[in-house]
Amino acid sequence: MTLTILLLAGAYALVAAFLLLILISSRMNLALKVMATIAAAALIPWTYHSIGELRGLPTDGQPPPHFKLHWARVVEPNLLMKEKGHVFMWLEELDDQNYPSGIPRAYALAYDPELVKKVEVAMGKIQDGEEVSGTISEETTTAQGDTAENLAEKVKNGTRTTGPNSGAVGERYFEFDPSMLTFGEAPAPITPDKD
């Protein structure tokens, strides 16, 4: 992971150095030089966001449909600071035979009392030494009746919340319904039959 971050940062620095060399030594139109400089400057926040995803910051994307729960943390809403709460879960995706497929990843979901109750029960089982898996039903992840037009209307009217599930600029939109999530004892991996 560190090598990937270093390569990304080095590649961006190399492109910026080439751009500076071209801008200094060329007789290009001033407007082209300004546009190239603005484009390079605009890539800085995008590069920062991309590297942030690689550093292990919690993703605001959709959790996997079948996973093993390693741990979770609930951050309660703070009304005085106008901060919405979050539920952070460290999950490892499981394939159809209950084998881990990939590496564990942190997921950030919006605070929801129903989700918090489910996570607290699952955490109690983990503290008792059980392995806990979770499943997200295959129903659509948007609320019923939320067509593209309805979602656009919510954004326009400002009735959407901020945070990982907000769809604000630079954030993905993911509507999570806690009723889709179920926790249970982690099943043993399915092994092939022996001759």
Residue frames as a rotation matrix with the C-alpha (Angstrom) as fourth column:
MET 1
0.569 0.823 0.000 0.00
0.823 -0.569 0.000 0.00
0.000 0.000 -1.000 0.00
THR 2
0.434 -0.487 -0.758 2.82
0.152 -0.790 0.594 2.41
-0.888 -0.373 -0.269 0.87
LEU 3
-0.640 -0.687 0.344 4.48
0.420 0.062 0.905 1.68
-0.643 0.724 0.249 -2.48
THR 4
-0.093 0.699 0.709 1.24
0.982 -0.054 0.182 2.53
0.166 0.714 -0.681 -4.29
ILE 5
0.802 0.381 -0.460 0.95
0.499 -0.851 0.166 5.85
-0.328 -0.363 -0.872 -2.44
LEU 6
0.025 -0.885 -0.464 4.58
0.073 -0.462 0.884 6.71
-0.997 -0.056 0.053 -3.19
LEU 7
-0.651 -0.243 0.719 4.18
0.683 0.227 0.695 5.82
-0.331 0.943 0.018 -6.87
LEU 8
0.339 0.860 0.382 1.02
0.929 -0.370 0.007 7.93
0.147 0.352 -0.924 -7.14
ALA 9
0.758 -0.096 -0.645 2.64
0.233 -0.885 0.404 10.92
-0.609 -0.456 -0.648 -5.44
GLY 10
-0.301 -0.953 -0.044 5.80
0.183 -0.103 0.978 10.55
-0.936 0.287 0.205 -7.53
ALA 11
-0.403 0.231 0.886 3.81
0.911 0.189 0.365 10.29
-0.083 0.954 -0.287 -10.77
TYR 12
0.714 0.700 0.036 1.86
0.701 -0.713 -0.020 13.43
0.012 0.040 -0.999 -9.94
ALA 13
0.480 -0.613 -0.628 5.08
0.042 -0.699 0.714 15.31
-0.876 -0.370 -0.310 -9.06
LEU 14
-0.536 -0.700 0.472 6.66
0.481 0.207 0.852 14.20
-0.694 0.684 0.226 -12.33
VAL 15
0.013 0.636 0.771 3.67
0.984 -0.144 0.102 15.40
0.176 0.758 -0.628 -14.38
ALA 16
0.872 0.309 -0.379 3.68
0.409 -0.886 0.219 18.71
-0.268 -0.346 -0.899 -12.52
ALA 17
0.054 -0.938 -0.342 7.44
0.110 -0.334 0.936 19.11
-0.992 -0.089 0.085 -13.16
PHE 18
-0.558 -0.199 0.805 6.98
0.779 0.208 0.591 18.42
-0.285 0.958 0.039 -16.87
LEU 19
0.472 0.808 0.353 4.14
0.864 -0.503 -0.006 20.94
0.173 0.307 -0.936 -17.00
LEU 20
0.717 -0.271 -0.643 6.28
0.167 -0.828 0.535 23.58
-0.677 -0.491 -0.548 -15.30
LEU 21
-0.376 -0.916 0.143 9.14
0.310 0.021 0.950 22.91
-0.873 0.402 0.276 -17.73
ILE 22
-0.313 0.345 0.885 6.81
0.949 0.075 0.307 23.20
0.040 0.936 -0.351 -20.71
LEU 23
0.734 0.675 -0.068 5.23
0.679 -0.731 0.067 26.39
-0.005 -0.095 -0.995 -19.40
ILE 24
0.453 -0.634 -0.626 8.58
0.083 -0.670 0.738 28.06
-0.887 -0.387 -0.251 -18.72
SER 25
-0.521 -0.846 0.116 10.30
0.144 0.047 0.988 27.08
-0.841 0.532 0.098 -21.96
SER 26
-0.312 0.434 0.845 7.47
0.936 0.290 0.197 27.35
-0.160 0.853 -0.498 -24.46
ARG 27
-0.974 0.072 -0.217 6.06
-0.114 -0.975 0.190 30.29
-0.198 0.210 0.958 -26.33
MET 28
-0.518 0.852 0.073 2.52
0.822 0.473 0.317 29.05
0.235 0.224 -0.946 -26.04
ASN 29
-0.118 0.634 0.764 -0.40
0.044 -0.766 0.642 31.37
0.992 0.110 0.062 -25.85
LEU 30
-0.820 -0.217 0.530 -0.83
-0.457 -0.310 -0.834 32.80
0.345 -0.925 0.155 -22.35
ALA 31
0.136 0.959 0.247 -4.41
-0.984 0.101 0.148 31.46
0.117 -0.263 0.958 -22.20
LEU 32
0.547 0.009 -0.837 -3.15
-0.187 0.976 -0.112 27.88
0.816 0.218 0.536 -22.77
LYS 33
-0.565 -0.809 -0.161 -0.55
0.060 0.154 -0.986 28.29
0.823 -0.567 -0.038 -20.05
VAL 34
-0.602 0.414 0.683 -3.20
-0.792 -0.421 -0.442 29.53
0.104 -0.807 0.581 -17.61
MET 35
0.493 0.836 -0.240 -5.57
-0.807 0.543 0.232 26.66
0.324 0.079 0.943 -18.51
ALA 36
0.203 -0.502 -0.841 -2.79
0.069 0.864 -0.499 24.09
0.977 0.043 0.210 -18.03
THR 37
-0.817 -0.515 0.259 -1.91
-0.172 -0.210 -0.962 25.58
0.550 -0.831 0.083 -14.65
ILE 38
-0.222 0.827 0.517 -5.56
-0.975 -0.198 -0.102 25.57
0.018 -0.526 0.850 -13.53
ALA 39
0.583 0.427 -0.692 -5.96
-0.501 0.859 0.108 21.95
0.640 0.283 0.714 -14.68
ALA 40
-0.255 -0.761 -0.596 -2.89
0.183 0.567 -0.803 20.87
0.949 -0.314 -0.005 -12.73
ALA 41
-0.851 -0.023 0.524 -4.10
-0.463 -0.435 -0.772 22.73
0.246 -0.900 0.359 -9.64
ALA 42
0.137 0.985 0.102 -7.56
-0.971 0.113 0.210 21.17
0.195 -0.128 0.972 -9.97
LEU 43
0.345 -0.059 -0.937 -6.01
-0.167 0.978 -0.123 17.69
0.924 0.199 0.328 -9.91
ILE 44
-0.681 -0.676 0.281 -4.48
-0.372 -0.010 -0.928 18.28
0.630 -0.737 -0.245 -6.47
PRO 45
-0.293 0.593 0.750 -7.72
-0.913 0.060 -0.404 17.71
-0.284 -0.803 0.523 -4.45
TRP 46
0.695 0.541 -0.473 -8.65
-0.678 0.713 -0.182 14.77
0.239 0.447 0.862 -6.68
THR 47
-0.006 -0.792 -0.610 -5.24
-0.166 0.602 -0.781 13.19
0.986 0.096 -0.135 -6.10
TYR 48
-0.731 -0.231 0.642 -5.53
-0.633 -0.121 -0.764 13.83
0.254 -0.965 -0.058 -2.38
HIS 49
0.221 0.902 0.371 -8.96
-0.942 0.296 -0.160 12.12
-0.255 -0.314 0.915 -2.30
SER 50
0.655 -0.010 -0.755 -7.60
-0.424 0.822 -0.379 9.16
0.625 0.569 0.535 -4.29
ILE 51
-0.433 -0.872 -0.228 -4.64
-0.182 0.333 -0.925 8.71
0.883 -0.359 -0.303 -1.99
GLY 52
-0.486 0.340 0.805 -6.98
-0.874 -0.172 -0.455 9.04
-0.016 -0.925 0.380 1.00
GLU 53
0.656 0.733 -0.178 -8.94
-0.744 0.668 0.011 6.06
0.127 0.126 0.984 -0.29
LEU 54
0.355 -0.602 -0.715 -5.70
-0.062 0.748 -0.660 4.06
0.933 0.279 0.228 -0.42
ARG 55
-0.561 -0.665 0.493 -4.64
-0.490 -0.214 -0.845 5.07
0.668 -0.715 -0.206 3.10
GLY 56
-0.715 0.295 -0.634 -7.45
0.535 0.814 -0.225 3.10
0.450 -0.500 -0.740 4.66
LEU 57
-0.840 0.530 0.120 -9.94
-0.516 -0.709 -0.482 5.84
-0.170 -0.466 0.868 5.41
PRO 58
-0.433 0.737 0.519 -13.44
0.272 0.655 -0.705 4.38
-0.859 -0.164 -0.484 5.80
THR 59
-0.964 0.147 0.220 -15.25
0.201 -0.137 0.970 4.10
0.173 0.980 0.103 2.52
ASP 60
-0.508 0.854 -0.110 -18.70
-0.508 -0.401 -0.762 5.54
-0.696 -0.331 0.638 2.03
GLY 61
-0.568 0.256 -0.782 -19.48
-0.701 0.348 0.623 2.91
0.432 0.902 -0.018 -0.60
GLN 62
0.524 0.851 -0.026 -21.87
-0.759 0.480 0.440 0.02
0.388 -0.210 0.898 -0.30
PRO 63
-0.170 -0.554 0.815 -20.77
-0.813 0.546 0.202 -2.77
-0.557 -0.628 -0.543 2.05
PRO 64
-0.833 -0.161 -0.529 -20.38
-0.469 0.712 0.522 -6.24
0.292 0.683 -0.669 0.54
PRO 65
0.098 0.982 -0.161 -23.50
-0.713 0.182 0.677 -8.42
0.695 0.048 0.718 0.45
HIS 66
0.914 0.112 -0.390 -21.94
0.152 0.797 0.584 -11.18
0.376 -0.593 0.712 2.62
PHE 67
0.105 -0.895 0.433 -19.18
-0.373 -0.439 -0.817 -10.41
0.922 -0.076 -0.380 5.10
LYS 68
0.161 -0.176 -0.971 -17.46
0.873 0.484 0.056 -11.24
0.460 -0.857 0.232 8.37
LEU 69
0.764 0.134 0.631 -17.69
-0.134 -0.924 0.358 -8.51
0.631 -0.358 -0.688 11.00
HIS 70
-0.133 -0.888 -0.439 -14.36
0.587 0.286 -0.757 -7.96
0.799 -0.359 0.483 12.75
TRP 71
-0.557 -0.026 -0.830 -15.30
0.762 -0.414 -0.498 -4.93
-0.330 -0.910 0.250 14.82
ALA 72
0.096 0.612 0.785 -17.50
0.703 -0.600 0.382 -1.84
0.705 0.515 -0.487 14.86
ARG 73
-0.760 -0.270 -0.591 -17.60
0.610 -0.610 -0.506 1.57
-0.224 -0.745 0.628 16.47
VAL 74
0.263 0.904 0.336 -20.64
0.905 -0.352 0.240 3.78
0.336 0.240 -0.911 16.96
VAL 75
-0.896 -0.436 -0.079 -20.14
0.441 -0.861 -0.251 7.55
0.041 -0.260 0.965 17.01
GLU 76
-0.038 0.943 -0.329 -23.23
0.913 -0.101 -0.395 9.17
-0.406 -0.316 -0.858 18.52
PRO 77
0.180 0.174 0.968 -24.62
0.668 -0.744 0.010 12.36
0.722 0.645 -0.250 16.95
ASN 78
-0.525 -0.374 -0.765 -23.45
0.799 -0.526 -0.291 15.58
-0.293 -0.763 0.575 18.59
LEU 79
0.409 0.819 0.403 -26.27
0.899 -0.437 -0.024 18.12
0.156 0.372 -0.915 18.38
LEU 80
0.636 -0.209 -0.743 -24.19
0.259 -0.849 0.461 20.93
-0.727 -0.485 -0.486 19.94
MET 81
-0.396 -0.875 -0.279 -21.53
-0.128 -0.249 0.960 20.61
-0.909 0.416 -0.014 17.25
LYS 82
0.452 0.703 -0.549 -24.13
-0.708 -0.092 -0.701 19.80
-0.543 0.706 0.455 14.56
GLU 83
-0.623 -0.682 -0.383 -22.34
-0.782 0.546 0.301 16.55
0.004 0.487 -0.873 13.75
LYS 84
0.548 0.785 -0.288 -24.30
-0.792 0.598 0.124 13.60
0.270 0.161 0.949 12.51
GLY 85
0.219 -0.441 0.870 -23.39
-0.614 0.631 0.474 10.24
-0.758 -0.638 -0.132 13.97
HIS 86
0.079 -0.274 -0.958 -21.76
-0.893 0.408 -0.190 7.36
0.443 0.871 -0.213 12.13
VAL 87
0.747 -0.007 0.665 -21.43
-0.316 0.876 0.364 3.62
-0.585 -0.481 0.653 12.46
PHE 88
0.065 -0.816 -0.574 -17.98
-0.987 0.032 -0.157 2.40
0.147 0.577 -0.803 11.45
MET 89
0.795 0.193 0.575 -17.67
-0.304 0.947 0.103 -1.31
-0.525 -0.257 0.812 10.69
TRP 90
-0.297 -0.910 -0.290 -14.55
-0.894 0.158 0.419 -3.28
-0.335 0.383 -0.861 9.81
LEU 91
0.646 0.686 0.334 -15.73
-0.445 0.694 -0.565 -5.94
-0.620 0.216 0.754 7.36
GLU 92
-0.653 -0.756 -0.042 -14.16
-0.510 0.398 0.763 -8.70
-0.561 0.519 -0.645 5.32
GLU 93
0.146 0.755 -0.640 -16.10
-0.989 0.097 -0.110 -9.87
-0.021 0.649 0.761 2.26
LEU 94
-0.382 -0.157 0.911 -16.94
-0.261 0.964 0.057 -13.57
-0.886 -0.216 -0.410 2.10
ASP 95
-0.761 0.120 -0.637 -17.48
-0.628 0.109 0.771 -15.47
0.162 0.987 -0.007 -1.14
ASP 96
0.182 0.953 -0.244 -20.31
-0.842 0.279 0.461 -17.91
0.507 0.121 0.853 -1.82
GLN 97
0.339 -0.121 -0.933 -18.39
0.255 0.966 -0.033 -20.67
0.906 -0.227 0.358 0.00
ASN 98
0.983 0.182 -0.018 -17.76
0.086 -0.373 0.924 -18.50
0.161 -0.910 -0.383 3.08
TYR 99
0.137 -0.984 -0.110 -14.05
0.985 0.125 0.117 -17.98
-0.102 -0.124 0.987 2.40
PRO 100
0.323 -0.090 -0.942 -12.61
0.177 -0.972 0.154 -14.48
-0.930 -0.217 -0.298 2.83
SER 101
0.255 -0.226 0.940 -12.23
0.967 0.045 -0.252 -12.81
0.015 0.973 0.230 -0.56
GLY 102
0.358 -0.215 0.908 -10.12
0.185 -0.937 -0.295 -9.72
0.915 0.274 -0.296 -0.27
ILE 103
-0.710 -0.638 -0.298 -8.81
0.481 -0.130 -0.867 -7.76
0.514 -0.759 0.399 2.66
PRO 104
0.015 0.727 -0.687 -10.78
0.969 -0.179 -0.169 -6.25
-0.246 -0.663 -0.707 5.56
ARG 105
-0.615 -0.115 0.780 -12.08
0.452 -0.862 0.229 -2.75
0.646 0.493 0.582 4.87
ALA 106
-0.722 0.369 -0.585 -13.58
0.435 -0.415 -0.799 -0.03
-0.538 -0.832 0.140 7.05
TYR 107
-0.425 0.695 0.580 -17.08
0.644 -0.218 0.733 1.14
0.636 0.685 -0.355 6.07
ALA 108
-0.953 0.175 -0.248 -18.83
0.049 -0.715 -0.697 4.28
-0.299 -0.676 0.673 7.31
LEU 109
-0.383 0.902 0.199 -22.62
0.716 0.153 0.681 4.26
0.584 0.403 -0.705 7.51
ALA 110
-0.403 0.325 0.856 -24.91
-0.390 -0.907 0.161 7.01
0.828 -0.269 0.492 8.71
TYR 111
-0.979 0.063 0.194 -26.11
-0.173 0.248 -0.953 6.77
-0.108 -0.967 -0.232 12.30
ASP 112
-0.156 0.963 -0.218 -29.44
-0.565 0.094 0.820 4.98
0.810 0.251 0.530 12.59
PRO 113
-0.128 0.103 0.986 -30.88
-0.980 0.139 -0.142 3.69
-0.152 -0.985 0.083 15.90
GLU 114
0.868 0.479 0.132 -31.98
-0.446 0.868 -0.217 0.40
-0.219 0.129 0.967 14.31
LEU 115
0.568 -0.749 -0.341 -28.49
-0.082 0.361 -0.929 -0.14
0.819 0.556 0.144 12.86
VAL 116
-0.248 -0.676 0.694 -26.88
-0.784 -0.281 -0.553 0.72
0.569 -0.682 -0.460 16.20
LYS 117
0.365 0.460 0.809 -28.99
-0.856 0.509 0.097 -1.92
-0.367 -0.728 0.579 18.00
LYS 118
0.988 0.014 -0.154 -28.01
-0.091 0.860 -0.502 -4.60
0.126 0.510 0.851 15.50
VAL 119
0.259 -0.966 -0.003 -24.33
-0.196 -0.049 -0.979 -3.66
0.946 0.254 -0.202 15.68
GLU 120
-0.139 -0.293 0.946 -24.32
-0.961 -0.192 -0.201 -3.64
0.241 -0.937 -0.255 19.50
VAL 121
0.742 0.431 0.514 -25.83
-0.537 0.841 0.071 -7.15
-0.402 -0.329 0.855 19.61
ALA 122
0.866 -0.459 -0.201 -23.23
0.116 0.573 -0.811 -8.36
0.487 0.679 0.549 17.09
MET 123
0.015 -0.901 0.434 -20.42
-0.525 -0.377 -0.763 -6.73
0.851 -0.217 -0.479 19.08
GLY 124
0.243 0.152 0.958 -21.62
-0.951 0.233 0.204 -8.50
-0.192 -0.960 0.201 22.22
LYS 125
0.980 0.126 0.153 -21.35
-0.088 0.969 -0.231 -11.82
-0.177 0.213 0.961 20.41
ILE 126
0.507 -0.862 -0.022 -17.83
0.008 0.030 -1.000 -10.98
0.862 0.506 0.022 19.23
GLN 127
-0.090 -0.530 0.843 -16.84
-0.863 -0.381 -0.332 -10.11
0.497 -0.757 -0.423 22.81
ASP 128
0.522 0.340 0.782 -18.20
-0.709 0.682 0.177 -13.50
-0.473 -0.647 0.598 23.88
GLY 129
-0.392 -0.837 0.381 -15.79
-0.406 0.529 0.745 -15.16
-0.826 0.138 -0.547 21.44
GLU 130
0.329 0.569 0.753 -18.19
0.499 0.573 -0.651 -15.88
-0.802 0.590 -0.095 18.58
GLU 131
-0.881 -0.472 0.037 -17.43
0.251 -0.399 0.882 -15.14
-0.401 0.786 0.470 14.96
VAL 132
0.080 0.953 -0.293 -20.14
0.226 -0.304 -0.926 -12.99
-0.971 0.008 -0.240 13.42
SER 133
-0.829 -0.226 0.513 -21.07
0.543 -0.099 0.834 -12.71
-0.137 0.969 0.204 9.78
GLY 134
-0.261 0.754 -0.603 -23.53
-0.117 -0.644 -0.756 -10.38
-0.958 -0.127 0.256 8.14
THR 135
-0.575 0.195 0.794 -25.72
0.802 0.328 0.500 -10.40
-0.163 0.924 -0.345 5.09
ILE 136
-0.582 0.449 -0.678 -27.30
-0.368 -0.889 -0.273 -7.50
-0.725 0.091 0.683 3.25
SER 137
0.124 0.725 0.677 -30.42
0.421 0.579 -0.698 -8.54
-0.898 0.372 -0.234 1.39
GLU 138
-0.688 -0.474 0.550 -30.40
0.644 -0.048 0.764 -8.17
-0.336 0.879 0.338 -2.35
GLU 139
0.490 0.870 0.052 -33.26
0.824 -0.443 -0.353 -5.67
-0.284 0.216 -0.934 -2.40
THR 140
0.258 -0.379 0.889 -32.56
0.540 -0.706 -0.458 -2.32
0.801 0.598 0.022 -3.96
THR 141
-0.426 -0.572 -0.701 -30.54
0.899 -0.179 -0.399 -0.02
0.103 -0.800 0.591 -1.73
THR 142
-0.906 0.199 0.375 -32.72
-0.184 -0.980 0.077 3.01
0.382 0.001 0.924 -2.32
ALA 143
-0.700 0.698 0.148 -35.90
-0.118 0.092 -0.989 3.50
-0.704 -0.710 0.018 -0.39
GLN 144
-0.415 0.624 0.662 -39.07
0.873 0.479 0.095 2.35
-0.258 0.617 -0.743 -2.08
GLY 145
0.678 0.732 0.068 -40.57
0.704 -0.620 -0.346 5.05
-0.211 0.283 -0.936 -4.27
ASP 146
0.314 -0.636 -0.705 -37.23
-0.128 -0.764 0.632 6.85
-0.941 -0.108 -0.322 -4.63
THR 147
0.697 -0.097 0.711 -36.97
0.709 0.242 -0.662 7.26
-0.108 0.965 0.238 -8.35
ALA 148
-0.383 -0.894 0.234 -34.27
0.919 -0.395 -0.004 9.38
0.096 0.213 0.972 -9.92
GLU 149
-0.144 0.407 0.902 -36.72
0.254 -0.866 0.431 12.26
0.956 0.292 0.022 -10.10
ASN 150
0.858 0.495 -0.138 -37.61
0.225 -0.120 0.967 11.97
0.462 -0.860 -0.215 -6.39
LEU 151
0.330 -0.824 -0.461 -33.92
0.904 0.136 0.405 11.85
-0.271 -0.550 0.790 -5.40
ALA 152
-0.514 -0.503 0.695 -33.19
0.721 -0.692 0.033 14.89
0.464 0.518 0.718 -7.56
GLU 153
0.314 0.727 0.611 -36.08
0.120 -0.668 0.734 16.73
0.942 -0.157 -0.297 -5.91
LYS 154
0.839 -0.049 -0.541 -34.69
0.542 0.138 0.829 15.89
0.034 -0.989 0.143 -2.44
VAL 155
-0.208 -0.977 -0.054 -31.28
0.966 -0.214 0.147 17.27
-0.155 -0.022 0.988 -3.41
LYS 156
-0.404 0.099 0.910 -32.88
0.475 -0.827 0.301 20.40
0.782 0.554 0.287 -4.90
ASN 157
0.564 0.744 0.359 -35.03
0.025 -0.450 0.893 21.04
0.825 -0.494 -0.272 -1.83
GLY 158
-0.319 -0.796 0.515 -32.15
-0.595 -0.255 -0.762 20.40
0.738 -0.549 -0.392 0.55
THR 159
0.612 0.602 0.513 -33.94
-0.780 0.350 0.519 17.61
0.133 -0.718 0.684 2.40
ARG 160
0.623 -0.486 -0.613 -30.96
0.219 0.861 -0.460 15.29
0.751 0.152 0.642 1.99
THR 161
0.937 -0.333 -0.110 -28.59
0.069 -0.132 0.989 14.83
-0.344 -0.934 -0.100 4.91
THR 162
0.465 -0.863 -0.198 -24.86
-0.793 -0.307 -0.526 15.45
0.393 0.402 -0.827 4.88
GLY 163
0.125 -0.511 0.851 -22.17
-0.708 0.555 0.437 12.89
-0.695 -0.657 -0.292 5.55
PRO 164
-0.761 -0.578 0.294 -21.25
-0.240 0.672 0.700 9.58
-0.602 0.463 -0.651 3.95
ASN 165
-0.444 0.660 0.606 -24.77
0.779 0.619 -0.102 9.01
-0.442 0.427 -0.789 2.64
SER 166
-0.029 0.495 -0.868 -25.45
0.144 -0.857 -0.494 12.53
-0.989 -0.139 -0.046 1.46
GLY 167
0.318 0.086 0.944 -24.42
0.936 0.132 -0.327 12.67
-0.153 0.988 -0.038 -2.15
ALA 168
0.769 -0.129 -0.626 -22.78
-0.038 -0.987 0.156 16.05
-0.638 -0.096 -0.764 -1.55
VAL 169
0.786 -0.503 -0.360 -20.05
-0.520 -0.222 -0.824 17.21
0.335 0.835 -0.436 -3.92
GLY 170
-0.223 -0.970 -0.098 -17.18
-0.822 0.241 -0.516 14.72
0.524 -0.035 -0.851 -3.89
GLU 171
-0.630 0.050 0.775 -19.17
-0.557 0.666 -0.496 12.04
-0.541 -0.744 -0.392 -2.05
ARG 172
-0.864 0.366 -0.346 -20.93
-0.035 0.641 0.767 8.99
0.502 0.675 -0.541 -3.36
TYR 173
-0.209 0.880 0.426 -24.60
-0.964 -0.259 0.062 8.53
0.165 -0.398 0.903 -2.67
PHE 174
-0.700 0.039 -0.713 -25.52
0.036 0.999 0.018 5.36
0.713 -0.013 -0.701 -0.84
GLU 175
-0.035 0.797 0.602 -28.88
-0.909 -0.276 0.313 4.97
0.416 -0.537 0.734 0.84
PHE 176
-0.787 -0.322 -0.526 -28.65
-0.099 0.908 -0.408 2.20
0.609 -0.269 -0.746 3.44
ASP 177
0.276 0.917 0.287 -31.73
-0.715 -0.004 0.699 0.67
0.643 -0.398 0.655 5.01
PRO 178
-0.541 -0.597 0.593 -30.77
-0.841 0.366 -0.399 -1.12
0.021 -0.714 -0.699 8.26
SER 179
0.347 0.727 0.592 -33.64
-0.674 0.632 -0.382 -3.58
-0.652 -0.267 0.710 7.84
MET 180
0.742 -0.135 -0.656 -31.67
-0.533 0.475 -0.700 -5.12
0.406 0.870 0.280 4.95
LEU 181
-0.264 -0.964 -0.013 -28.85
-0.669 0.193 -0.718 -6.10
0.695 -0.181 -0.696 7.33
THR 182
0.894 0.442 0.072 -28.85
-0.358 0.609 0.708 -9.31
0.269 -0.659 0.702 9.36
PHE 183
-0.207 -0.955 0.211 -26.10
-0.920 0.117 -0.373 -10.64
0.331 -0.272 -0.904 11.60
GLY 184
0.897 0.441 0.000 -25.58
-0.412 0.838 0.358 -14.24
0.158 -0.322 0.934 12.58
GLU 185
0.441 -0.757 0.483 -22.98
-0.179 0.453 0.873 -16.80
-0.880 -0.471 0.064 13.53
ALA 186
0.008 -0.528 -0.849 -20.28
-0.969 -0.213 0.123 -17.02
-0.246 0.822 -0.513 10.88
PRO 187
0.923 0.353 0.155 -20.76
-0.303 0.913 -0.272 -20.26
-0.238 0.204 0.950 8.92
ALA 188
0.091 -0.907 0.410 -17.82
0.000 0.412 0.911 -22.58
-0.996 -0.083 0.037 8.37
PRO 189
-0.256 -0.242 -0.936 -16.27
-0.892 -0.315 0.325 -22.44
-0.374 0.918 -0.135 4.90
ILE 190
0.811 0.548 0.206 -17.58
-0.387 0.766 -0.513 -25.03
-0.439 0.336 0.833 2.47
THR 191
-0.289 -0.956 0.052 -14.83
-0.665 0.240 0.707 -27.48
-0.689 0.170 -0.705 1.65
PRO 192
-0.034 0.262 -0.964 -14.79
-0.929 0.347 0.127 -29.71
0.368 0.901 0.232 -1.42
ASP 193
0.845 0.368 0.388 -15.79
-0.479 0.843 0.244 -33.37
-0.237 -0.392 0.889 -1.03
LYS 194
-0.267 -0.960 0.086 -12.90
-0.868 0.279 0.410 -35.83
-0.417 0.035 -0.908 -0.75
ASP 195
0.079 0.233 -0.969 -12.71
-0.762 0.642 0.092 -38.92
0.643 0.731 0.228 -2.91
